[in-house]
Amino acid sequence: MGHKTGVKLIVLSLAYLAVVTLPLVLSWTTGGPPRPFLQELGSGLGILAFAMILVEFVLSGRFKTVSNSVGMDITMRLHQVMARLALGFAVLHPLFYSGAPAGGPRPWDPTRQLVLTTDFSALVTGILAYALLPTLVALAVFRPQLDFKYEVWRVMHGVGALVIALLLLHHTVYAGRYGGHPVMVWLWLGLTGVAVASLLHVYLLMPLWHRRHRWKVTGLRRLTPHQWELTLTPDGHKGLRYEAGQFAWIKLGRSAFSLADNPFSIASAPAEGAGLRFMIKELGDFTGSLDQVTVGTKAHVDGPYGTLSVAGRAEPGIALIGGGIGVAPLLGILRQMQHEGDPRAVRVLYGNREVRQIACKDALDRVDTRYVLSEPPENWTGETGMIDPALLDRSFSDAEFSTWLFVMCGPKEMMDGVEDHLIRRGTPAHRILSERFDYD
């Protein structure tokens, strides 16, 4: 993570804390006399949970200003962690009200000391949200183990989150001790409006824009037995402004409003022209039918995203470390450097299981590339095994560990091991760039 990225992450973290704690602070300033500690704690947890749930809409909204500042893998990981934390706060929230007095309909209690309302309509929305929120989180956590198509789950997740937000808005305003104050009502309406607007941005405004900026398939070739190179060309517009190493979501042969999009790294270089090349591995989903895609097929591209870029970096050398299909963004970086005549030293570590899985060898052979196979043939003379600490120590000197930029993409286990070893060898964190495709 670069210095600028680190500063942006701190700024975004502070902004996040400011937004989620603002309702809590305002509640304290507009509330009535203090109650027993446990009751105040229950209210505080409920307020924090609702605020965090509303901010979740923005974290998952593919806003380039946010995701490209610190990396979409970081924003989505924050989204996942905060969702679980919000669930914990929400589950605990009503448990601290045991034995609390009930009274007349809220928020019109003039004493501002009643905890719960006897109005069932105000309570039932909170009860429904209380039941739906754990279900929504569980479906997200265990989606890989469930037999759900991604598109079906995505609709369920978006609609479910919206329903929960609206239920909580009603419950907070009409059943909460603090939520009925005019200042708090307008605050909650504003935050809920931002959450709804983020959904409209993703599911309406962005598709409308993509309808007017379509792409088309102009090339498709098989690179290896299970990897393809897909080439897209802008259809009537200038194309995409991106940096080598970034990625985009693409839809092939579908409406701009379809939810069937998938993230793929851009393997081409901006200097090569307006066209985009993607490396795609057959995984059994729509990628398994790439052989049926024909030239001229319409496409939609949403991007660019990601921070896996070496643009503007001043390190004397660049190490590109990729496993399997993770070599795609590294190829984009390598091609851009070659087009620009970048004089810096480049070393590539490229791991695969079998020799037939090696892709784009012509481009990689132009630089110092060390191919690594876990199942090599008998006549193999390259590296064997995995990209592990021992290989890293053989490939880089002490000076290179401390001064070079290390860029990696591939299986999680590989990246975790490489990052840990680089840090042990003294590589500063801001000289380690990685991309993890876990954005649901």
N, C-alpha and C positions, 0 to 999 in steps of 0.2 A: 504494500500500500504506500503510495507516494505521500510526500509531505502535504501537498495540496489536498489530496484525497483525505488524509487524516484530519486536516482542519475542517473540511466539509462534513466529515462524519461527526466531529464534535459539535459543529453548528446544528446539524440536523438532529442530533441527539438532544441538545438543549431545547430546540424548537419542539420536539416531540414531548419532552417533559413539561414544557410550558403549556402546551395545548391540553394535555390530559389532566394537569393539576389545576388549570384555570377554573373549572367548575367547582372544584373542592374549595379553592380560596374564596371565590365569590359566595359560596354557600355559607362559609363561616362569617363573612361580613354582612350578609343579609338575613341570617337566621335569628332565632329568638334566644331565650335563656338556655344555657347549657343543660343537657340531660346527663343521666348516668353514662360513664365512660363506654360501656359495651354498646349502648344504643347509638352513641355518636360514632363508634367504630363501625357498626353495621351500616349506618348511613354513608360514612366515608368510603367504605369498600364498594357499596353500590354505585356511588357517584363515579369513582375511579373506573369501575368495570364498564359502565356505560360510555364514558369518554374514550376509553381504550378501544372499545368495540367500534365506535364511530371512526376513529383514526385508522382502524384496520382497512377501511374502504380505500383510503388514500394510499396506504402502503402497498396494496395489491393492485393499484390502478394503472400500472405501466406508465407512470409519469416520468418522462425522460429527464426532467430537471432533477428529480430525486434519485432515480435509479442510476443514471449515468454519472452522478456526482460521487457516489461511494460504491457502486456496483449493485446490480440487481440481486446477486446472490446474497448480499448483506441485507438489503431491504426486505427480501422475501423471508430470510431467516428471522429477521426481526418481527415480521408479520406472524410467523408461526409461533415464536416464543411468546410474544405479547398476547396472542389469542389464547394460549394455554393459561397465562397469568390472569387474563381477564376472566376466564372461566372460573379459576380458583376464587377470585374476589367475588364473583357473582354467586357462586354456590355458598360461600360463607355469609354473604350479606344478610339474609333473613334469619340466620341462626342466632344472631345477637339480640333479636327483638323478643325473646321469650319472656313472658311476664309483663310486657309493656302494655300500658293502657290503650284501649281503643276508644275512639270518639266519633264525633260527627264528621260529615263529609269533608275531605281535604280538597283543595287547599284553603278553604274558607274558615278554618279554625282560628279565631282571633287571638288566642293565647300563643299560637305557634309552638305549642309544646307537645301536641299529640303525635304519636309515632305512626299509627296505622289508621286507615279509614274503615268505616263499616260499609262503605259503598263497594259492593261486590264487583261492579264493572271496572273500578279502578284497580282492584286487586287481581282480577282474573288475567289481565294483560301481563302483569308481572309473573304470575304463575305459569302462563303459557310460554313466556320467554325463558323462564327458569327451566322448563322441560325441553325446549327446543335447542338452547345453546349447547348443552353437552352433546346432543345428537349431532349438531352441525360440526363441532370440533372432532368428534369421534369419526365421523365419515371422512373428514379430511385426513386425519392421522392414519386411518386404516384403509384408505382408498386403494393402495397397491394390493392389499390382500382381498379386496372385495371385487366382485365381478361386475364392475360398473364401467361403461364406456366413459372416456374422459369428458366428452361433450355433455353426456347426461349428468355426470357429477358436477360439472361446471355450472350448469343451469340450476341444479339443486342448491349448490353452494351460494350462488349469487342471490337467488330468490329467497332462500332461507335466511341469509344475512339481512336482507332488506326487511323481511317480515319481523325478525327479531328486533331490529332497530326501531321500527315503527311501534311495536308493542312496548318496548322500553320507554320510548318517548311519551306515550300515553300514561304508562304506569308512573314514570318519574314526575310528570306534571300534576297528575291527579291523586297520587297516593303518597308522594314523598313529603317529608316535613319541609324540605328546602326547595323542592322543584316547582312549587306553585307561586313563588315570588315572581313578580313581573320581570325582573332582571334575569332570573334564571330561566324563565319560560322562553324569553327571546334568545338567550344563549343556547339553550338546547335546540330550539328551532333552527338556529343558524348552523350549529354543528351537524345536525341531521341533514340540513339542506346541502352542506358540503359533501356529506357521505353519499347522498342520492345523486348529486351532480357528478361525482366520480364514477358511479355506475353508468350514468348517461354518457359520460365521456368514453368509457370503454365499449359499451354495447350499442351506442347510437352515433355519436359524433365522429369517432374514429372510423367506423365502417362507412359512414357517408363520405368522409374524406378519401378513403381508399377506393371507393367506387369511381371517383373522378381521377384517380392516379393508379390505373391498373398496370399490370405487367403481363408478359407472355413468355411462355417457354420457347427458347430458341436453341436449346441444346440439351441432350441427355445421353450420357455414355457411362458404361460400366467400368469402374476403375479396378475393382477386385471382385471376387465371387459374390460379395455381399455389400459392396459399397458403390455408390453412384456419384457422378458429378452432374448437378443440375445447373443449367445456365438460364437466367431470367434477364429479359431486356425490357426497359420502360416502354410503355405503349402510349406515346403521345405526350410525354413529359420528360423532364431533365434527369429523372432518376433520384438516387439516394445519396446524400452527403454522409459519408461515414469514414471512420478510421480503420485501418487494417487491424484485424483481431476482434472486431465487434461482431455481433450476431443480430439476427432478425427473426421474427415470426413470419411464417409464410402459409398461405392457403393456395391449394392447387385445384382448379376446376370447380370452385365453390363460390357461393355468394359472399360478398364482403361482410355480410351479417352472420355468416356461419361461425360457429364456435370451434370448428375443426381446424385449428392452427397449431403449428408446432415450431419450437425454436431451433434454429440451425446456425452454426457459425459460418461467416462469410469467408470463403477460401480464396477469393480473388483480392486484388489490390485496387485501391481507388485510382491509381495511375494507369490502370489498364483500360479505363473507359467507364461508360455508364452501366454496362452489364454487371450482373452479380453471379458469382459461381458459389455453389454450396456443395459440400461433401455430405452425403446422407447415407447412413447405414440402415440396412433392412433389419427391422426389429419386430415384425409381425403385425404392426398397426398399419396405418395407411402407407408407410414406407415399404411394406411388402408388395405393394401393387405399383411401384414406380415404373416397372417395365411396360405398364399399360398407358403411361403418360405419353402424349404425342406433342410434337412441335406445334406451336400455335395455341396450346392450352392456356386459358387465362389464369392469372395468378394475382394475389394481393400480398404485399410486403409491408410489415409493420416493424419499423426500426429506424435508426440503429439503436442497439442497446449494448451495454457492457463496458467495462473499463480495461479490457485486456489490450492495451495499446501502448506502443513504445514511442509514439509521437512526442517530440519535445524532450525526450530523455537524453541525458548527457553521459551515461555510463560508457566506459571504453569498450565494453563487450556485452553481447547479449546471448544468453543461453535459452534455447527453446526446447522444452521438455514435454513430450506428448505421448499419450498412450492410446492406441487404436484410433477411433474417429476424432479424438482430441487433437490430432495433428492439423485439423482443418484451419482453425484460426492462426496457428503458427505458420502455415503456408501463406496465408494472407499477409502476415507480417514480413515473412521472408521475401515474398514477391515484391512488396512495396519497397523494401530496402534495396533490392536489386535494381528496380526501376529508378530509384533515386540516386543510385551509385553510392550508397552509404558505405563509408570505408571501415566501419567498426567490425571487429572480429565477431563471428557468429559460430556457435556450436550447437548442434541439434542432437538430442537423445530421443529416439523414436522406438517405442516398444510395441510389440505385437506378439501374438501366440505363434503364428505360422508365417513362413516366408511369403505365401501367396496373399497375405493380408497387407503387405506393404504397398502403399499407394503413392503416386506422384514421385516416383524415385528419380525421374529426370530432373525435377526441380531441386530435390534434396541433395542429389549428388554434386551440385554446384558448390556446396559449402561443406564444412566439416561435419558430416552426419554419422552418428554411431547407431547402427540398427541393433535392436535388442530383441531376441526371440526366446520365448519360454519353451517352445517345442521346435528346436532347430533341426534341419535335415543333417545327414551324416557329413556332408561336405561343407557345412557352414563354418565360416572363418570369422564372423562378427561376434558381438557380445551375446552371451546367453544368460537366461534367467529373467530377472525382473529389473526394473529401474529402481535400484535400492541404494542405501548408503555406500556400499562398497563400490558400486559403479560410479556414483557421484565423486567419490574420492579419487578414483582412477582417472576421471575425466576432467577435473578442475583442480587448479593449484590453490594454495592458500590465498594468494593475491586475487585470484579470480573469484573465489568465494566472497571476498570482502568488498570487491569493487564492481563486479558485473551485475547486470540486471537479469533475473531469472523469471522466465515466463512459462507457465505450465497449464495444460488442460488435459484431462483424461479421467480415468477411474478415480473415485474418491480415495480408495486405499492408497493408490500410488501418490496422489497429491498430498495426502496427509503425511505419508512417510517422507516424501521429498522436502516438504516444508519444515517438518521437525528437524531433519538433518541439516538443512541449510541454516536454520537458526542456531543449532549446536556448533556449526562451523563458523559462526560469526557473521553470516549474511544479514544486513539490516532488514527489518521488516518492510521498509519502504522500497526495497529492491526485490521483492517477491510479489509477482502478480499471478493470480490464478482465477479460473472461471469454473463454477460448478453449476450444472444445469439441473436445478431443483427448484422450479418456480411456481408450483401449483399453489 
